[in-house]
Amino acid sequence: MMRMIQLAVACVAVLVATAGQAKAGVITTGFTTNNGLIGAAGNFFDAVIASTSLSVSRMEVNTDTTGLLTVDVYTRPGTSVGFENSAAGWTLQSSNSVTGAGAGSPTSVDVTDFVLPASSTVGFFVWFSSGNISYTTGNVPVSNSDISLNFGSSTTNLFGGADFAPRTWSGTIEYAEASVNAVPEPTSLAVFGIGACVAGLGNARRRRREKQQEATA
């Protein structure tokens, strides 16, 4: 009996550990660039989300700065195009002070988590209030099965309009599924798991007894 309980507890531990795990993903435009701006500057671009909402947990940016810089990430529902010259409708999702890794190397930004709704377009504005931003001239869209990135422009003014276009933001967005449907509460999962495991172990023990009886008959 003790052996059955130990096995049941092990089964539940596995179920609880794996419950609610969301698929993680990443999309990047790369860090080889041919242009940039010195001082306060930023990039506008759009993210088109597929059928699953995504929670952004970390980003990487490209800067030739190796000292401290401040990176602000704004979003708005819908496209960024045509809305570069007004803060109306934009939400500051995260503001981070980071140490630049230098040109061509990813600078990690541990952003405050925010959600990109399923089946939507979300405008992005990545603004360096200090430090130098690196990017690529032209529009080079990238995509995977979860998200597409479309570009975009650059500016030296905080919501002062698009100064240069088209421009491709250089960076990475790390994300996970924003939610997992129909995930049981841990208590319910534990009760279900113990019952299922004990039932399975009981059936296995009964079959062993039947085989032993057949062998001695």
C-alpha positions in Angstrom: 0.0 0.0 0.0 2.8 2.4 0.9 4.4 1.7 -2.5 1.1 2.6 -4.2 0.9 5.9 -2.3 4.5 6.8 -3.2 3.8 6.2 -6.9 0.6 8.2 -6.8 2.3 11.1 -5.2 5.0 10.9 -7.9 2.3 11.0 -10.6 0.7 14.0 -9.1 4.0 15.8 -8.9 4.5 15.4 -12.6 1.0 16.5 -13.4 1.3 19.7 -11.3 4.8 20.5 -12.7 3.6 20.4 -16.2 0.2 22.0 -15.8 -0.3 25.4 -17.3 3.1 25.5 -19.0 2.9 28.0 -21.9 4.7 27.7 -25.2 7.6 30.2 -25.4 8.9 31.8 -28.5 11.2 34.5 -29.9 11.3 36.7 -32.9 14.3 38.7 -34.0 15.3 41.1 -36.8 19.0 40.4 -36.2 21.8 42.8 -35.1 23.6 43.6 -38.3 22.7 47.2 -39.1 23.7 50.0 -41.5 22.2 53.1 -39.9 21.3 54.7 -36.6 20.8 57.9 -34.6 22.9 59.6 -32.0 21.2 60.7 -28.8 17.5 60.5 -28.0 15.8 58.5 -30.8 13.5 55.6 -31.4 11.9 53.2 -33.9 8.2 52.7 -34.8 7.0 49.3 -36.1 4.0 47.1 -36.1 3.4 43.6 -34.7 0.7 41.4 -36.2 -0.4 38.7 -33.8 -1.7 35.3 -34.9 -4.5 33.4 -33.2 -3.0 33.2 -29.7 -2.4 36.1 -27.3 1.2 36.6 -26.3 2.8 37.8 -23.1 6.1 39.7 -23.8 8.6 39.2 -21.0 12.0 40.4 -22.4 13.3 42.4 -25.4 16.7 43.0 -26.9 17.8 46.2 -28.6 20.8 47.3 -30.6 22.9 50.2 -29.5 26.5 51.3 -30.0 26.4 52.6 -26.4 28.4 50.7 -23.8 27.3 52.7 -20.8 23.9 53.2 -19.2 20.9 54.1 -21.3 17.2 54.2 -20.8 14.9 52.2 -23.0 11.1 52.9 -23.1 8.6 50.6 -24.8 5.3 52.0 -25.9 2.4 50.2 -27.6 -0.9 51.1 -29.1 -3.9 49.1 -30.5 -3.7 49.0 -34.2 -0.9 50.3 -36.5 1.7 52.8 -35.5 1.6 54.4 -39.0 0.0 57.8 -38.9 0.3 58.0 -35.1 4.0 58.9 -34.8 3.3 62.5 -33.9 0.9 62.2 -30.9 1.1 60.4 -27.6 -2.6 59.9 -27.6 -3.5 56.2 -27.7 0.0 55.1 -26.7 0.7 53.2 -23.5 4.1 53.1 -21.8 4.5 49.4 -21.1 8.0 49.5 -19.6 10.9 51.9 -18.9 14.3 50.3 -18.1 17.8 51.5 -17.4 20.2 49.1 -18.9 23.9 48.8 -19.8 24.5 48.8 -23.5 26.4 45.9 -25.0 27.7 47.9 -28.0 26.9 47.9 -31.7 26.0 44.5 -33.2 25.4 42.9 -29.8 22.1 42.3 -28.1 21.4 44.5 -25.2 18.9 42.8 -22.9 15.9 44.7 -21.6 13.9 42.9 -18.8 10.6 44.6 -19.7 7.5 44.7 -17.5 5.4 41.9 -18.9 2.6 43.0 -21.2 0.1 41.2 -23.5 -0.3 41.3 -27.2 -3.9 40.3 -28.0 -4.7 37.5 -30.3 -5.7 38.3 -34.0 -4.6 41.9 -33.7 -2.2 44.5 -34.9 -0.2 46.3 -32.2 1.9 49.4 -32.8 5.3 49.6 -31.1 7.5 52.5 -30.3 11.0 51.7 -28.8 12.4 55.0 -27.5 16.0 55.6 -26.2 15.7 58.7 -24.0 19.5 58.3 -23.7 22.1 56.4 -25.7 22.4 55.7 -29.4 20.0 53.5 -31.4 21.1 51.3 -34.3 18.8 50.0 -37.1 18.6 49.2 -40.8 17.5 51.4 -43.7 14.6 49.9 -45.6 11.6 47.6 -44.6 12.6 44.0 -43.9 9.6 42.2 -42.4 10.1 39.1 -40.3 7.6 36.5 -39.1 7.0 33.2 -37.5 3.8 31.2 -36.8 3.0 33.4 -33.8 3.8 37.0 -34.8 4.9 39.2 -37.7 6.9 42.4 -37.5 6.4 45.1 -40.1 8.4 48.3 -40.3 8.6 51.2 -39.7 10.3 54.5 -39.2 12.8 56.2 -37.0 12.6 59.6 -35.2 14.6 61.9 -33.0 11.5 63.4 -31.4 9.4 61.7 -28.7 6.0 61.6 -30.6 7.2 64.3 -32.9 6.6 62.5 -36.1 8.4 60.0 -38.3 11.7 61.6 -39.4 13.1 58.7 -41.6 11.3 55.9 -43.4 11.3 53.1 -44.1 13.5 51.9 -41.2 13.8 48.4 -39.7 14.1 48.1 -35.9 17.0 45.9 -34.8 16.1 43.7 -31.8 14.4 40.7 -30.4 11.0 40.1 -28.7 10.7 37.1 -26.3 7.2 36.0 -25.4 5.0 33.1 -24.2 1.4 32.2 -24.7 -0.6 34.6 -22.5 -2.8 31.9 -21.1 -3.5 28.2 -21.2 -7.1 27.2 -21.5 -8.9 24.9 -19.1 -6.0 24.4 -16.6 -7.3 22.8 -13.4 -6.6 24.3 -10.0 -3.7 22.5 -8.2 -6.0 21.0 -5.6 -8.4 19.6 -8.1 -5.5 18.4 -10.2 -4.0 16.7 -7.1 -7.3 14.9 -6.2 -7.8 13.8 -9.8 -4.2 12.7 -10.2 -4.2 10.6 -7.0 -7.5 8.9 -8.0 -6.3 8.2 -11.5 -2.9 6.9 -10.4 -4.3 4.8 -7.6 -6.9 3.3 -9.9 -4.2 2.5 -12.5 -1.9 1.0 -9.9 -4.8 -1.1 -8.5 -5.6 -2.4 -11.9 -2.0 -3.3 -12.5 -1.8 -5.1 -9.1 -5.0 -7.1 -9.9 -3.6 -8.2 -13.3 -0.4 -9.4 -11.6 -2.5 -11.5 -9.1 -4.5 -13.0 -12.0 -1.3 -14.0 -13.8 0.1 -15.6 -10.6 -3.2 -17.5 -10.1 -3.1 -18.7 -13.7 0.5 -19.9 -13.3 -0.3 -21.9 -10.2 -3.5 -23.4 -11.6 
